[in-house]
Structures are given as C-alpha cells and as structure tokens.
C-alpha cells in the first residue's frame, strides 16, 4: 500500500495514526462510491468509529506511469 505525501501530511495535522487508518480500511463501511474519479480510476470513502473518533478514509485506485495500480489514501475526522 502506498501513502501519498498529502495523506501523510493531513494525518499528522489531524492527529490520525496509521493504525487508525488501517482499522478503517479493514473493518469500515463504504459510505460513498465506488465512483469513477476525474483521473480515470475509482474512489470510495470508508468510515468507522475508531479510538473515540468517527474517521473517514478516502481511497483512490489509480494507475501509475507504468500501468501499476497505486492506492492513494487520505483521512479526516467525520463531523457528527
């Protein structure tokens, strides 16, 4: 799994850990998508209540310059 610079920066700013994101990805519920992205791949939003916070993780499945799939992740606190 690959993390974007954007995802890492937002997670630090929002105090969301890698462990929390992985928990959302493993046990969460898709609440939006999957839907085509503007870059030609697919995106979806997955949510789960983790460590006292409702978190959302946006996953985009794209292809890099070599045609290999790349998973891009960002995370944020879902407002209640």
PDB file of N, CA, C and O in Angstrom:
ATOM      1  N   UNK A   1       0.859  -1.174   0.000  1.00  0.00           N
ATOM      2  CA  UNK A   1       0.000   0.000   0.000  1.00  0.00           C
ATOM      3  C   UNK A   1       0.892   1.219   0.000  1.00  0.00           C
ATOM      4  O   UNK A   1       1.916   1.252   0.683  1.00  0.00           O
ATOM      5  N   UNK A   2       0.506   2.212  -0.761  1.00  0.00           N
ATOM      6  CA  UNK A   2       1.281   3.432  -0.866  1.00  0.00           C
ATOM      7  C   UNK A   2       0.495   4.600  -0.282  1.00  0.00           C
ATOM      8  O   UNK A   2      -0.710   4.726  -0.503  1.00  0.00           O
ATOM      9  N   UNK A   3       1.192   5.449   0.466  1.00  0.00           N
ATOM     10  CA  UNK A   3       0.579   6.626   1.076  1.00  0.00           C
ATOM     11  C   UNK A   3       1.078   7.853   0.334  1.00  0.00           C
ATOM     12  O   UNK A   3       2.276   7.973   0.078  1.00  0.00           O
ATOM     13  N   UNK A   4       0.190   8.754  -0.010  1.00  0.00           N
ATOM     14  CA  UNK A   4       0.626   9.985  -0.663  1.00  0.00           C
ATOM     15  C   UNK A   4       1.213  10.935   0.370  1.00  0.00           C
ATOM     16  O   UNK A   4       0.965  10.808   1.569  1.00  0.00           O
ATOM     17  N   UNK A   5       1.997  11.888  -0.121  1.00  0.00           N
ATOM     18  CA  UNK A   5       2.534  12.939   0.740  1.00  0.00           C
ATOM     19  C   UNK A   5       1.366  13.706   1.356  1.00  0.00           C
ATOM     20  O   UNK A   5       1.408  14.081   2.527  1.00  0.00           O
ATOM     21  N   UNK A   6       0.330  13.933   0.559  1.00  0.00           N
ATOM     22  CA  UNK A   6      -0.867  14.623   1.046  1.00  0.00           C
ATOM     23  C   UNK A   6      -1.482  13.877   2.223  1.00  0.00           C
ATOM     24  O   UNK A   6      -1.817  14.477   3.245  1.00  0.00           O
ATOM     25  N   UNK A   7      -1.626  12.561   2.070  1.00  0.00           N
ATOM     26  CA  UNK A   7      -2.227  11.753   3.133  1.00  0.00           C
ATOM     27  C   UNK A   7      -1.399  11.822   4.406  1.00  0.00           C
ATOM     28  O   UNK A   7      -1.944  12.029   5.490  1.00  0.00           O
ATOM     29  N   UNK A   8      -0.088  11.652   4.286  1.00  0.00           N
ATOM     30  CA  UNK A   8       0.780  11.692   5.462  1.00  0.00           C
ATOM     31  C   UNK A   8       0.712  13.046   6.162  1.00  0.00           C
ATOM     32  O   UNK A   8       0.663  13.110   7.390  1.00  0.00           O
ATOM     33  N   UNK A   9       0.711  14.128   5.383  1.00  0.00           N
ATOM     34  CA  UNK A   9       0.642  15.468   5.976  1.00  0.00           C
ATOM     35  C   UNK A   9      -0.685  15.694   6.683  1.00  0.00           C
ATOM     36  O   UNK A   9      -0.709  16.212   7.799  1.00  0.00           O
ATOM     37  N   UNK A  10      -1.780  15.315   6.052  1.00  0.00           N
ATOM     38  CA  UNK A  10      -3.102  15.510   6.656  1.00  0.00           C
ATOM     39  C   UNK A  10      -3.270  14.661   7.910  1.00  0.00           C
ATOM     40  O   UNK A  10      -3.861  15.109   8.892  1.00  0.00           O
ATOM     41  N   UNK A  11      -2.757  13.449   7.879  1.00  0.00           N
ATOM     42  CA  UNK A  11      -2.854  12.586   9.053  1.00  0.00           C
ATOM     43  C   UNK A  11      -2.084  13.190  10.230  1.00  0.00           C
ATOM     44  O   UNK A  11      -2.563  13.168  11.363  1.00  0.00           O
ATOM     45  N   UNK A  12      -0.894  13.728   9.961  1.00  0.00           N
ATOM     46  CA  UNK A  12      -0.126  14.379  11.036  1.00  0.00           C
ATOM     47  C   UNK A  12      -0.890  15.570  11.589  1.00  0.00           C
ATOM     48  O   UNK A  12      -1.040  15.710  12.803  1.00  0.00           O
ATOM     49  N   UNK A  13      -1.374  16.429  10.698  1.00  0.00           N
ATOM     50  CA  UNK A  13      -2.112  17.633  11.105  1.00  0.00           C
ATOM     51  C   UNK A  13      -3.350  17.279  11.909  1.00  0.00           C
ATOM     52  O   UNK A  13      -3.670  17.946  12.893  1.00  0.00           O
ATOM     53  N   UNK A  14      -4.042  16.234  11.492  1.00  0.00           N
ATOM     54  CA  UNK A  14      -5.306  15.842  12.125  1.00  0.00           C
ATOM     55  C   UNK A  14      -5.125  14.828  13.253  1.00  0.00           C
ATOM     56  O   UNK A  14      -6.098  14.386  13.864  1.00  0.00           O
ATOM     57  N   UNK A  15      -3.872  14.467  13.523  1.00  0.00           N
ATOM     58  CA  UNK A  15      -3.543  13.511  14.585  1.00  0.00           C
ATOM     59  C   UNK A  15      -4.268  12.181  14.411  1.00  0.00           C
ATOM     60  O   UNK A  15      -4.869  11.644  15.341  1.00  0.00           O
ATOM     61  N   UNK A  16      -4.190  11.680  13.198  1.00  0.00           N
ATOM     62  CA  UNK A  16      -4.751  10.379  12.852  1.00  0.00           C
ATOM     63  C   UNK A  16      -3.576   9.445  12.596  1.00  0.00           C
ATOM     64  O   UNK A  16      -2.678   9.771  11.820  1.00  0.00           O
ATOM     65  N   UNK A  17      -3.580   8.289  13.246  1.00  0.00           N
ATOM     66  CA  UNK A  17      -2.458   7.365  13.128  1.00  0.00           C
ATOM     67  C   UNK A  17      -2.652   6.383  11.976  1.00  0.00           C
ATOM     68  O   UNK A  17      -3.763   6.176  11.486  1.00  0.00           O
ATOM     69  N   UNK A  18      -1.552   5.796  11.566  1.00  0.00           N
ATOM     70  CA  UNK A  18      -1.590   4.752  10.548  1.00  0.00           C
ATOM     71  C   UNK A  18      -2.437   3.580  11.031  1.00  0.00           C
ATOM     72  O   UNK A  18      -3.191   2.995  10.253  1.00  0.00           O
ATOM     73  N   UNK A  19      -2.318   3.242  12.290  1.00  0.00           N
ATOM     74  CA  UNK A  19      -3.107   2.153  12.866  1.00  0.00           C
ATOM     75  C   UNK A  19      -4.600   2.436  12.744  1.00  0.00           C
ATOM     76  O   UNK A  19      -5.373   1.536  12.417  1.00  0.00           O
ATOM     77  N   UNK A  20      -5.015   3.673  13.004  1.00  0.00           N
ATOM     78  CA  UNK A  20      -6.426   4.036  12.881  1.00  0.00           C
ATOM     79  C   UNK A  20      -6.897   3.899  11.426  1.00  0.00           C
ATOM     80  O   UNK A  20      -7.971   3.356  11.166  1.00  0.00           O
ATOM     81  N   UNK A  21      -6.091   4.392  10.486  1.00  0.00           N
ATOM     82  CA  UNK A  21      -6.468   4.312   9.075  1.00  0.00           C
ATOM     83  C   UNK A  21      -6.591   2.856   8.638  1.00  0.00           C
ATOM     84  O   UNK A  21      -7.547   2.489   7.954  1.00  0.00           O
ATOM     85  N   UNK A  22      -5.634   2.035   9.030  1.00  0.00           N
ATOM     86  CA  UNK A  22      -5.693   0.617   8.664  1.00  0.00           C
ATOM     87  C   UNK A  22      -6.920  -0.065   9.259  1.00  0.00           C
ATOM     88  O   UNK A  22      -7.507  -0.945   8.630  1.00  0.00           O
ATOM     89  N   UNK A  23      -7.309   0.334  10.468  1.00  0.00           N
ATOM     90  CA  UNK A  23      -8.514  -0.225  11.085  1.00  0.00           C
ATOM     91  C   UNK A  23      -9.750   0.164  10.278  1.00  0.00           C
ATOM     92  O   UNK A  23     -10.637  -0.662  10.063  1.00  0.00           O
ATOM     93  N   UNK A  24      -9.811   1.415   9.834  1.00  0.00           N
ATOM     94  CA  UNK A  24     -10.936   1.861   8.996  1.00  0.00           C
ATOM     95  C   UNK A  24     -10.962   1.043   7.706  1.00  0.00           C
ATOM     96  O   UNK A  24     -12.026   0.594   7.278  1.00  0.00           O
ATOM     97  N   UNK A  25      -9.803   0.848   7.088  1.00  0.00           N
ATOM     98  CA  UNK A  25      -9.764   0.109   5.829  1.00  0.00           C
ATOM     99  C   UNK A  25     -10.153  -1.361   6.011  1.00  0.00           C
ATOM    100  O   UNK A  25     -10.791  -1.945   5.135  1.00  0.00           O
ATOM    101  N   UNK A  26      -9.778  -1.950   7.125  1.00  0.00           N
ATOM    102  CA  UNK A  26     -10.078  -3.371   7.361  1.00  0.00           C
ATOM    103  C   UNK A  26     -11.520  -3.614   7.779  1.00  0.00           C
ATOM    104  O   UNK A  26     -12.131  -4.595   7.357  1.00  0.00           O
ATOM    105  N   UNK A  27     -12.074  -2.720   8.614  1.00  0.00           N
ATOM    106  CA  UNK A  27     -13.360  -3.017   9.246  1.00  0.00           C
ATOM    107  C   UNK A  27     -14.450  -1.991   8.968  1.00  0.00           C
ATOM    108  O   UNK A  27     -15.580  -2.151   9.430  1.00  0.00           O
ATOM    109  N   UNK A  28     -14.130  -0.942   8.221  1.00  0.00           N
ATOM    110  CA  UNK A  28     -15.083   0.133   7.991  1.00  0.00           C
ATOM    111  C   UNK A  28     -16.153  -0.216   6.967  1.00  0.00           C
ATOM    112  O   UNK A  28     -16.163  -1.300   6.384  1.00  0.00           O
ATOM    113  N   UNK A  29     -17.041   0.731   6.772  1.00  0.00           N
ATOM    114  CA  UNK A  29     -18.165   0.594   5.847  1.00  0.00           C
ATOM    115  C   UNK A  29     -18.007   1.629   4.739  1.00  0.00           C
ATOM    116  O   UNK A  29     -17.720   2.796   5.003  1.00  0.00           O
ATOM    117  N   UNK A  30     -18.198   1.190   3.494  1.00  0.00           N
ATOM    118  CA  UNK A  30     -18.157   2.136   2.374  1.00  0.00           C
ATOM    119  C   UNK A  30     -19.405   3.003   2.449  1.00  0.00           C
ATOM    120  O   UNK A  30     -20.524   2.492   2.414  1.00  0.00           O
ATOM    121  N   UNK A  31     -19.211   4.321   2.553  1.00  0.00           N
ATOM    122  CA  UNK A  31     -20.344   5.237   2.667  1.00  0.00           C
ATOM    123  C   UNK A  31     -20.532   6.086   1.412  1.00  0.00           C
ATOM    124  O   UNK A  31     -21.554   6.753   1.250  1.00  0.00           O
ATOM    125  N   UNK A  32     -19.544   6.054   0.535  1.00  0.00           N
ATOM    126  CA  UNK A  32     -19.644   6.811  -0.713  1.00  0.00           C
ATOM    127  C   UNK A  32     -18.826   6.087  -1.778  1.00  0.00           C
ATOM    128  O   UNK A  32     -17.674   5.718  -1.549  1.00  0.00           O
ATOM    129  N   UNK A  33     -19.436   5.891  -2.943  1.00  0.00           N
ATOM    130  CA  UNK A  33     -18.739   5.220  -4.022  1.00  0.00           C
ATOM    131  C   UNK A  33     -18.922   3.712  -3.939  1.00  0.00           C
ATOM    132  O   UNK A  33     -19.783   3.248  -3.191  1.00  0.00           O
ATOM    133  N   UNK A  34     -18.159   2.948  -4.664  1.00  0.00           N
ATOM    134  CA  UNK A  34     -17.110   3.392  -5.562  1.00  0.00           C
ATOM    135  C   UNK A  34     -17.678   4.165  -6.752  1.00  0.00           C
ATOM    136  O   UNK A  34     -18.763   3.884  -7.261  1.00  0.00           O
ATOM    137  N   UNK A  35     -16.894   5.139  -7.159  1.00  0.00           N
ATOM    138  CA  UNK A  35     -17.299   6.005  -8.263  1.00  0.00           C
ATOM    139  C   UNK A  35     -16.065   6.347  -9.091  1.00  0.00           C
ATOM    140  O   UNK A  35     -14.953   6.380  -8.564  1.00  0.00           O
ATOM    141  N   UNK A  36     -16.256   6.602 -10.380  1.00  0.00           N
ATOM    142  CA  UNK A  36     -15.114   6.981 -11.216  1.00  0.00           C
ATOM    143  C   UNK A  36     -14.505   8.296 -10.729  1.00  0.00           C
ATOM    144  O   UNK A  36     -15.226   9.216 -10.341  1.00  0.00           O
ATOM    145  N   UNK A  37     -13.183   8.377 -10.754  1.00  0.00           N
ATOM    146  CA  UNK A  37     -12.506   9.619 -10.372  1.00  0.00           C
ATOM    147  C   UNK A  37     -12.211  10.440 -11.622  1.00  0.00           C
ATOM    148  O   UNK A  37     -12.319   9.945 -12.743  1.00  0.00           O
ATOM    149  N   UNK A  38     -11.842  11.683 -11.418  1.00  0.00           N
ATOM    150  CA  UNK A  38     -11.542  12.550 -12.567  1.00  0.00           C
ATOM    151  C   UNK A  38     -10.247  12.127 -13.265  1.00  0.00           C
ATOM    152  O   UNK A  38      -9.996  12.530 -14.401  1.00  0.00           O
ATOM    153  N   UNK A  39      -9.417  11.308 -12.583  1.00  0.00           N
ATOM    154  CA  UNK A  39      -8.161  10.855 -13.184  1.00  0.00           C
ATOM    155  C   UNK A  39      -8.308   9.510 -13.895  1.00  0.00           C
ATOM    156  O   UNK A  39      -7.329   8.982 -14.422  1.00  0.00           O
ATOM    157  N   UNK A  40      -9.500   8.962 -13.916  1.00  0.00           N
ATOM    158  CA  UNK A  40      -9.725   7.727 -14.637  1.00  0.00           C
ATOM    159  C   UNK A  40      -9.742   6.474 -13.778  1.00  0.00           C
ATOM    160  O   UNK A  40     -10.014   5.390 -14.292  1.00  0.00           O
ATOM    161  N   UNK A  41      -9.464   6.586 -12.503  1.00  0.00           N
ATOM    162  CA  UNK A  41      -9.513   5.441 -11.605  1.00  0.00           C
ATOM    163  C   UNK A  41     -10.851   5.402 -10.889  1.00  0.00           C
ATOM    164  O   UNK A  41     -11.873   5.848 -11.411  1.00  0.00           O
ATOM    165  N   UNK A  42     -10.820   4.861  -9.690  1.00  0.00           N
ATOM    166  CA  UNK A  42     -12.020   4.747  -8.867  1.00  0.00           C
ATOM    167  C   UNK A  42     -11.736   5.286  -7.474  1.00  0.00           C
ATOM    168  O   UNK A  42     -10.613   5.172  -6.981  1.00  0.00           O
ATOM    169  N   UNK A  43     -12.756   5.879  -6.826  1.00  0.00           N
ATOM    170  CA  UNK A  43     -12.609   6.345  -5.452  1.00  0.00           C
ATOM    171  C   UNK A  43     -13.776   5.848  -4.609  1.00  0.00           C
ATOM    172  O   UNK A  43     -14.864   5.569  -5.113  1.00  0.00           O
ATOM    173  N   UNK A  44     -13.514   5.748  -3.317  1.00  0.00           N
ATOM    174  CA  UNK A  44     -14.596   5.482  -2.373  1.00  0.00           C
ATOM    175  C   UNK A  44     -14.194   6.040  -1.012  1.00  0.00           C
ATOM    176  O   UNK A  44     -13.012   6.234  -0.729  1.00  0.00           O
ATOM    177  N   UNK A  45     -15.193   6.294  -0.180  1.00  0.00           N
ATOM    178  CA  UNK A  45     -14.974   6.769   1.179  1.00  0.00           C
ATOM    179  C   UNK A  45     -15.439   5.688   2.133  1.00  0.00           C
ATOM    180  O   UNK A  45     -16.549   5.168   2.015  1.00  0.00           O
ATOM    181  N   UNK A  46     -14.573   5.358   3.081  1.00  0.00           N
ATOM    182  CA  UNK A  46     -14.847   4.320   4.063  1.00  0.00           C
ATOM    183  C   UNK A  46     -14.842   4.969   5.440  1.00  0.00           C
ATOM    184  O   UNK A  46     -13.961   5.774   5.741  1.00  0.00           O
ATOM    185  N   UNK A  47     -15.815   4.629   6.278  1.00  0.00           N
ATOM    186  CA  UNK A  47     -15.906   5.219   7.620  1.00  0.00           C
ATOM    187  C   UNK A  47     -15.942   4.136   8.693  1.00  0.00           C
ATOM    188  O   UNK A  47     -16.366   3.004   8.464  1.00  0.00           O
ATOM    189  N   UNK A  48     -15.474   4.540   9.881  1.00  0.00           N
ATOM    190  CA  UNK A  48     -15.539   3.673  11.056  1.00  0.00           C
ATOM    191  C   UNK A  48     -15.258   4.519  12.292  1.00  0.00           C
ATOM    192  O   UNK A  48     -14.499   5.486  12.232  1.00  0.00           O
ATOM    193  N   UNK A  49     -15.875   4.149  13.413  1.00  0.00           N
ATOM    194  CA  UNK A  49     -15.609   4.775  14.700  1.00  0.00           C
ATOM    195  C   UNK A  49     -14.373   4.096  15.283  1.00  0.00           C
ATOM    196  O   UNK A  49     -14.404   2.901  15.579  1.00  0.00           O
ATOM    197  N   UNK A  50     -13.280   4.853  15.450  1.00  0.00           N
ATOM    198  CA  UNK A  50     -12.002   4.301  15.906  1.00  0.00           C
ATOM    199  C   UNK A  50     -11.417   5.199  16.983  1.00  0.00           C
ATOM    200  O   UNK A  50     -11.301   6.409  16.787  1.00  0.00           O
ATOM    201  N   UNK A  51     -11.050   4.623  18.115  1.00  0.00           N
ATOM    202  CA  UNK A  51     -10.347   5.337  19.187  1.00  0.00           C
ATOM    203  C   UNK A  51     -11.065   6.636  19.573  1.00  0.00           C
ATOM    204  O   UNK A  51     -10.428   7.666  19.795  1.00  0.00           O
ATOM    205  N   UNK A  52     -12.378   6.571  19.646  1.00  0.00           N
ATOM    206  CA  UNK A  52     -13.154   7.721  20.081  1.00  0.00           C
ATOM    207  C   UNK A  52     -13.488   8.732  19.005  1.00  0.00           C
ATOM    208  O   UNK A  52     -14.078   9.771  19.300  1.00  0.00           O
ATOM    209  N   UNK A  53     -13.123   8.451  17.762  1.00  0.00           N
ATOM    210  CA  UNK A  53     -13.386   9.381  16.658  1.00  0.00           C
ATOM    211  C   UNK A  53     -14.061   8.668  15.497  1.00  0.00           C
ATOM    212  O   UNK A  53     -13.749   7.516  15.194  1.00  0.00           O
ATOM    213  N   UNK A  54     -14.986   9.364  14.853  1.00  0.00           N
ATOM    214  CA  UNK A  54     -15.562   8.866  13.612  1.00  0.00           C
ATOM    215  C   UNK A  54     -14.617   9.308  12.499  1.00  0.00           C
ATOM    216  O   UNK A  54     -14.507  10.501  12.216  1.00  0.00           O
ATOM    217  N   UNK A  55     -13.938   8.357  11.871  1.00  0.00           N
ATOM    218  CA  UNK A  55     -12.960   8.678  10.848  1.00  0.00           C
ATOM    219  C   UNK A  55     -13.466   8.273   9.479  1.00  0.00           C
ATOM    220  O   UNK A  55     -14.218   7.310   9.330  1.00  0.00           O
ATOM    221  N   UNK A  56     -13.037   9.030   8.486  1.00  0.00           N
ATOM    222  CA  UNK A  56     -13.316   8.703   7.094  1.00  0.00           C
ATOM    223  C   UNK A  56     -11.983   8.606   6.365  1.00  0.00           C
ATOM    224  O   UNK A  56     -11.084   9.419   6.577  1.00  0.00           O
ATOM    225  N   UNK A  57     -11.873   7.619   5.521  1.00  0.00           N
ATOM    226  CA  UNK A  57     -10.674   7.432   4.713  1.00  0.00           C
ATOM    227  C   UNK A  57     -11.111   7.402   3.253  1.00  0.00           C
ATOM    228  O   UNK A  57     -11.993   6.632   2.873  1.00  0.00           O
ATOM    229  N   UNK A  58     -10.489   8.241   2.450  1.00  0.00           N
ATOM    230  CA  UNK A  58     -10.779   8.261   1.024  1.00  0.00           C
ATOM    231  C   UNK A  58      -9.699   7.459   0.322  1.00  0.00           C
ATOM    232  O   UNK A  58      -8.506   7.712   0.494  1.00  0.00           O
ATOM    233  N   UNK A  59     -10.128   6.495  -0.465  1.00  0.00           N
ATOM    234  CA  UNK A  59      -9.219   5.619  -1.185  1.00  0.00           C
ATOM    235  C   UNK A  59      -9.448   5.820  -2.671  1.00  0.00           C
ATOM    236  O   UNK A  59     -10.584   5.787  -3.143  1.00  0.00           O
ATOM    237  N   UNK A  60      -8.369   6.027  -3.403  1.00  0.00           N
ATOM    238  CA  UNK A  60      -8.447   6.138  -4.857  1.00  0.00           C
ATOM    239  C   UNK A  60      -7.541   5.089  -5.463  1.00  0.00           C
ATOM    240  O   UNK A  60      -6.369   4.992  -5.098  1.00  0.00           O
ATOM    241  N   UNK A  61      -8.067   4.311  -6.376  1.00  0.00           N
ATOM    242  CA  UNK A  61      -7.274   3.302  -7.056  1.00  0.00           C
ATOM    243  C   UNK A  61      -6.994   3.830  -8.457  1.00  0.00           C
ATOM    244  O   UNK A  61      -7.893   3.935  -9.292  1.00  0.00           O
ATOM    245  N   UNK A  62      -5.751   4.153  -8.689  1.00  0.00           N
ATOM    246  CA  UNK A  62      -5.301   4.743  -9.949  1.00  0.00           C
ATOM    247  C   UNK A  62      -4.212   3.860 -10.532  1.00  0.00           C
ATOM    248  O   UNK A  62      -3.818   2.871  -9.913  1.00  0.00           O
ATOM    249  N   UNK A  63      -3.728   4.200 -11.697  1.00  0.00           N
ATOM    250  CA  UNK A  63      -2.575   3.510 -12.272  1.00  0.00           C
ATOM    251  C   UNK A  63      -1.448   4.518 -12.449  1.00  0.00           C
ATOM    252  O   UNK A  63      -1.668   5.653 -12.873  1.00  0.00           O
ATOM    253  N   UNK A  64      -0.221   4.074 -12.112  1.00  0.00           N
ATOM    254  CA  UNK A  64       0.926   4.958 -12.278  1.00  0.00           C
ATOM    255  C   UNK A  64       1.412   4.931 -13.728  1.00  0.00           C
ATOM    256  O   UNK A  64       0.766   4.329 -14.585  1.00  0.00           O
ATOM    257  N   UNK A  65       2.553   5.584 -14.010  1.00  0.00           N
ATOM    258  CA  UNK A  65       3.068   5.702 -15.374  1.00  0.00           C
ATOM    259  C   UNK A  65       3.393   4.336 -15.994  1.00  0.00           C
ATOM    260  O   UNK A  65       3.382   4.191 -17.216  1.00  0.00           O
ATOM    261  N   UNK A  66       3.680   3.342 -15.156  1.00  0.00           N
ATOM    262  CA  UNK A  66       3.985   2.001 -15.660  1.00  0.00           C
ATOM    263  C   UNK A  66       2.744   1.126 -15.776  1.00  0.00           C
ATOM    264  O   UNK A  66       2.840  -0.036 -16.170  1.00  0.00           O
ATOM    265  N   UNK A  67       1.579   1.675 -15.436  1.00  0.00           N
ATOM    266  CA  UNK A  67       0.347   0.907 -15.504  1.00  0.00           C
ATOM    267  C   UNK A  67       0.086   0.076 -14.265  1.00  0.00           C
ATOM    268  O   UNK A  67      -0.848  -0.726 -14.250  1.00  0.00           O
ATOM    269  N   UNK A  68       0.890   0.248 -13.222  1.00  0.00           N
ATOM    270  CA  UNK A  68       0.720  -0.496 -11.976  1.00  0.00           C
ATOM    271  C   UNK A  68      -0.316   0.198 -11.094  1.00  0.00           C
ATOM    272  O   UNK A  68      -0.323   1.426 -11.015  1.00  0.00           O
ATOM    273  N   UNK A  69      -1.190  -0.562 -10.430  1.00  0.00           N
ATOM    274  CA  UNK A  69      -2.176   0.068  -9.549  1.00  0.00           C
ATOM    275  C   UNK A  69      -1.501   0.710  -8.337  1.00  0.00           C
ATOM    276  O   UNK A  69      -0.567   0.155  -7.758  1.00  0.00           O
ATOM    277  N   UNK A  70      -1.990   1.873  -7.975  1.00  0.00           N
ATOM    278  CA  UNK A  70      -1.494   2.602  -6.816  1.00  0.00           C
ATOM    279  C   UNK A  70      -2.691   2.972  -5.960  1.00  0.00           C
ATOM    280  O   UNK A  70      -3.683   3.493  -6.468  1.00  0.00           O
ATOM    281  N   UNK A  71      -2.603   2.706  -4.659  1.00  0.00           N
ATOM    282  CA  UNK A  71      -3.687   3.076  -3.754  1.00  0.00           C
ATOM    283  C   UNK A  71      -3.281   4.357  -3.042  1.00  0.00           C
ATOM    284  O   UNK A  71      -2.235   4.417  -2.395  1.00  0.00           O
ATOM    285  N   UNK A  72      -4.106   5.366  -3.165  1.00  0.00           N
ATOM    286  CA  UNK A  72      -3.843   6.671  -2.563  1.00  0.00           C
ATOM    287  C   UNK A  72      -4.855   6.870  -1.452  1.00  0.00           C
ATOM    288  O   UNK A  72      -6.053   6.670  -1.656  1.00  0.00           O
ATOM    289  N   UNK A  73      -4.379   7.267  -0.268  1.00  0.00           N
ATOM    290  CA  UNK A  73      -5.261   7.362   0.892  1.00  0.00           C
ATOM    291  C   UNK A  73      -5.125   8.725   1.544  1.00  0.00           C
ATOM    292  O   UNK A  73      -4.017   9.245   1.675  1.00  0.00           O
ATOM    293  N   UNK A  74      -6.250   9.311   1.956  1.00  0.00           N
ATOM    294  CA  UNK A  74      -6.253  10.452   2.857  1.00  0.00           C
ATOM    295  C   UNK A  74      -7.300  10.176   3.927  1.00  0.00           C
ATOM    296  O   UNK A  74      -8.216   9.381   3.716  1.00  0.00           O
ATOM    297  N   UNK A  75      -7.165  10.823   5.060  1.00  0.00           N
ATOM    298  CA  UNK A  75      -8.074  10.560   6.180  1.00  0.00           C
ATOM    299  C   UNK A  75      -8.469  11.855   6.861  1.00  0.00           C
ATOM    300  O   UNK A  75      -7.701  12.817   6.891  1.00  0.00           O
ATOM    301  N   UNK A  76      -9.683  11.868   7.411  1.00  0.00           N
ATOM    302  CA  UNK A  76     -10.156  13.040   8.141  1.00  0.00           C
ATOM    303  C   UNK A  76     -11.181  12.631   9.183  1.00  0.00           C
ATOM    304  O   UNK A  76     -11.772  11.553   9.114  1.00  0.00           O
ATOM    305  N   UNK A  77     -11.378  13.517  10.151  1.00  0.00           N
ATOM    306  CA  UNK A  77     -12.402  13.296  11.178  1.00  0.00           C
ATOM    307  C   UNK A  77     -13.746  13.653  10.567  1.00  0.00           C
ATOM    308  O   UNK A  77     -13.927  14.740  10.018  1.00  0.00           O
ATOM    309  N   UNK A  78     -14.664  12.743  10.669  1.00  0.00           N
ATOM    310  CA  UNK A  78     -16.011  12.957  10.138  1.00  0.00           C
ATOM    311  C   UNK A  78     -16.807  13.745  11.162  1.00  0.00           C
ATOM    312  O   UNK A  78     -16.890  13.349  12.324  1.00  0.00           O
ATOM    313  N   UNK A  79     -17.385  14.845  10.745  1.00  0.00           N
ATOM    314  CA  UNK A  79     -18.192  15.656  11.641  1.00  0.00           C
ATOM    315  C   UNK A  79     -19.473  14.918  11.970  1.00  0.00           C
ATOM    316  O   UNK A  79     -20.088  14.292  11.106  1.00  0.00           O
ATOM    317  N   UNK A  80     -19.863  15.000  13.218  1.00  0.00           N
ATOM    318  CA  UNK A  80     -21.081  14.283  13.663  1.00  0.00           C
ATOM    319  C   UNK A  80     -22.304  15.102  13.429  1.00  0.00           C
ATOM    320  O   UNK A  80     -23.410  14.661  13.740  1.00  0.00           O
TER     321      UNK A  80
END
